[in-house]
Amino acid sequence: MADTDPTTAELKAAWQRAGLWRMGISYQRAIASPLLLSGLRAAARAARKQATQNGNPAPSQRALI
């Protein structure tokens, strides 16, 4: 599987799992911060890899490319 950029839905899910909303950091603010965005991208890729290993791959959006 090619290592593509995470989708917006995957990034939002990573933001929720990280609990940044509990600290008052909105999704828009997290995306605007290069450091937080990098962490969210890594978390989303890790979640995608874990889902693939468990037999639940993320839906592909090849039609949009």
C-alpha positions as CSV (number, residue, x, y, z in Angstrom):
1,M,0.0,0.0,0.0
2,A,1.3,3.4,-1.0
3,D,2.0,5.8,1.9
4,T,-0.5,8.6,1.0
5,D,-1.4,11.6,3.0
6,P,-4.1,11.0,5.6
7,T,-7.6,12.2,4.7
8,T,-9.4,14.9,6.7
9,A,-11.5,12.3,8.4
10,E,-8.4,10.4,9.5
11,L,-6.8,13.6,10.8
12,K,-9.9,14.5,12.7
13,A,-10.1,11.0,14.2
14,A,-6.4,11.3,15.3
15,W,-7.1,14.7,16.8
16,Q,-10.0,13.2,18.8
17,R,-7.9,10.2,19.9
18,A,-5.1,12.5,21.0
19,G,-7.5,14.4,23.3
20,L,-6.4,17.8,22.1
21,W,-10.0,19.0,22.3
22,R,-9.9,18.4,26.0
23,M,-7.0,20.9,26.3
24,G,-9.0,23.5,24.3
25,I,-7.0,23.0,21.1
26,S,-9.5,23.1,18.2
27,Y,-9.0,21.0,15.1
28,Q,-8.3,24.2,13.0
29,R,-5.7,25.3,15.5
30,A,-4.0,21.9,15.5
31,I,-3.9,21.8,11.7
32,A,-2.4,25.4,11.6
33,S,0.5,24.3,13.9
34,P,3.2,22.5,11.9
35,L,4.3,20.4,14.9
36,L,0.8,19.3,15.8
37,L,0.0,18.6,12.1
38,S,3.1,16.4,11.8
39,G,2.0,14.4,14.9
40,L,-1.5,14.0,13.7
41,R,-0.3,12.8,10.3
42,A,1.9,10.2,12.0
43,A,-0.9,9.1,14.3
44,A,-3.3,8.8,11.3
45,R,-0.7,6.7,9.3
46,A,-0.1,4.5,12.3
47,A,-3.9,3.9,12.8
48,R,-4.2,3.1,9.1
49,K,-1.3,0.6,9.3
50,Q,-2.8,-1.0,12.4
51,A,-6.2,-1.3,10.8
52,T,-4.6,-2.9,7.7
53,Q,-2.7,-5.4,9.9
54,N,-6.0,-6.3,11.7
55,G,-7.7,-6.9,8.4
56,N,-9.8,-3.7,8.4
57,P,-8.1,-1.5,5.7
58,A,-9.3,2.1,5.3
59,P,-11.4,2.8,2.3
60,S,-9.5,3.9,-0.7
61,Q,-10.2,7.1,-2.5
62,R,-8.4,6.4,-5.7
63,A,-11.3,7.7,-7.7
64,L,-10.6,11.2,-6.4
65,I,-7.0,11.2,-7.5
